[in-house]
Amino acid sequence: LISDMAGVFLGGTVAQIAHRLGAVEPVLTHAQKNLPTYIQWKLCGEAIGVGLGCWLGMAPLMFREEGRAPLARDISATGFDA
């Protein structure tokens, strides 16, 4: 949930950074945006973006200390019953 919310709020920020780096959004007509090729590439780009975002979000797991208790055990040790 938090990652989805961050994605919504940071979407404009990412677009602004891309614009500052020189990326420009192509000017397309409404008819061009309805072409199957446009729709397919748009979906591919969105899927790749979500995949990269998930991979980036999992990157901290690579640096996890061995032997550390999983979060579920940490929470149960506090006596909090979810």
C-alpha positions as CSV (number, residue, x, y, z in Angstrom):
1,L,0.0,0.0,0.0
2,I,2.8,2.4,0.9
3,S,4.7,1.7,-2.2
4,D,1.6,2.3,-4.4
5,M,0.9,5.6,-2.6
6,A,4.6,6.6,-3.1
7,G,4.3,5.7,-6.8
8,V,1.3,7.9,-7.2
9,F,2.9,10.9,-5.4
10,L,6.3,10.5,-7.0
11,G,5.0,10.0,-10.6
12,G,5.1,13.8,-11.3
13,T,8.5,14.1,-9.7
14,V,10.0,11.4,-11.9
15,A,8.5,13.1,-14.9
16,Q,10.0,16.5,-13.9
17,I,13.4,14.9,-13.4
18,A,13.2,13.2,-16.8
19,H,12.2,16.5,-18.4
20,R,15.2,18.3,-16.8
21,L,17.5,15.5,-18.1
22,G,16.3,16.4,-21.6
23,A,13.5,13.8,-22.2
24,V,10.6,15.2,-24.1
25,E,7.2,13.8,-24.4
26,P,6.2,13.2,-28.0
27,V,3.3,15.2,-29.4
28,L,0.8,12.7,-30.7
29,T,-2.7,13.2,-32.1
30,H,-5.7,11.5,-30.6
31,A,-5.8,9.2,-33.6
32,Q,-2.2,8.2,-33.1
33,K,-2.8,7.5,-29.4
34,N,-5.6,5.1,-30.5
35,L,-3.3,3.0,-32.7
36,P,-2.7,-0.6,-31.4
37,T,1.1,-0.1,-31.7
38,Y,0.9,2.9,-29.4
39,I,-1.2,1.1,-26.9
40,Q,1.0,-2.0,-26.9
41,W,4.2,0.0,-26.4
42,K,2.6,2.1,-23.7
43,L,1.6,-1.1,-21.8
44,C,5.1,-2.5,-22.2
45,G,6.6,0.7,-20.8
46,E,4.3,0.7,-17.9
47,A,4.9,-3.0,-17.1
48,I,8.7,-2.5,-17.3
49,G,8.4,0.5,-15.0
50,V,6.4,-1.4,-12.4
51,G,8.9,-4.3,-12.7
52,L,11.9,-2.1,-12.2
53,G,10.1,-0.3,-9.3
54,C,9.5,-3.7,-7.6
55,W,13.0,-4.8,-8.1
56,L,14.3,-1.5,-6.7
57,G,12.0,-1.9,-3.7
58,M,13.3,-5.3,-3.0
59,A,17.0,-4.2,-3.2
60,P,17.3,-3.7,0.5
61,L,16.6,-7.4,1.0
62,M,20.0,-8.1,-0.5
63,F,21.6,-6.3,2.4
64,R,19.7,-8.2,5.1
65,E,21.7,-9.4,8.0
66,E,21.8,-13.2,8.2
67,G,20.4,-14.6,11.4
68,R,18.2,-11.6,12.1
69,A,14.7,-12.6,13.0
70,P,12.0,-12.1,10.3
71,L,9.6,-9.3,10.9
72,A,6.8,-11.7,11.8
73,R,8.8,-13.1,14.7
74,D,9.8,-9.6,15.8
75,I,6.1,-8.5,15.9
76,S,4.9,-11.7,17.8
77,A,7.6,-11.1,20.4
78,T,6.1,-7.8,21.3
79,G,2.8,-9.5,22.3
80,F,0.9,-7.6,19.6
81,D,-1.7,-9.9,18.0
82,A,-2.6,-8.9,14.5
